Amino acid sequence: MNKHSPTPDAGAAARAVGVPPAWAELAAGAVVLVLMLGALHGALAWPLGAAGLALAVYAAMAGLVWRYWPDARRGLGPANRVTLLRGTLVAILAGALAGFPVLAGQAGWLAALALAALALDGVDGWAARRWRCASAFGARFDMELDAFLILVLCGLLLALGKAGAWVLAIGAMRYVFVAAMAAWPWLDAPLPERWRRKAVCVWQVASLLLCLLPQVGASLAGGLLGLALVLLGWSFAVDVRWLYRHRPRP
């Protein structure tokens, strides 16, 4: 977030008692997560193991936000608060990986949670424009959460038996790309905007979400996800080729 943008101050009470606003907002997110997990446990018998993993995932996410937030004396701002709320849903979905086979019959609820997380992905961008608080931190927070959500959805489809272990390659491809930057720094160069990249991303996310639905069988899911993997691999190959051709020359 832009630290100097005029945004609603949700941390006044926290400052009054000497608690950094960013910390207070992260703590509030944890409270929201606990309440949602309690509701899921009561209504759907959500396993305690799944709840425990969800809390651990949120704690790790909050720790990273705290580590890289540029000014702990200020609140996260409206757009980052929406992203944080989306993070609680992603944490629940990640926690669900520890709930199988008990949660095998709750695929519809998992799809609903994933849809809610994807819907909020557009809200944080709107909030950033509405309150003029867009920043490099907010963009990175949003991007990393998107990447993690995709990896989690791949794991859920594997747990549901909709696809084999190969489906994890969809979610892992970006992380492999980032890891490769250590050996080939030219991979970290900015890429030009391309409609192709956005179209492949939309197909990838839509396929993952669709395949979560109980009505979609393993055969159809395999075809949709296989196509998503092929398109994603092609898109990465095109980008890597462009970066290689435009790498700095000695």
Disulfide bonds with the S-S distance in Angstrom:
none
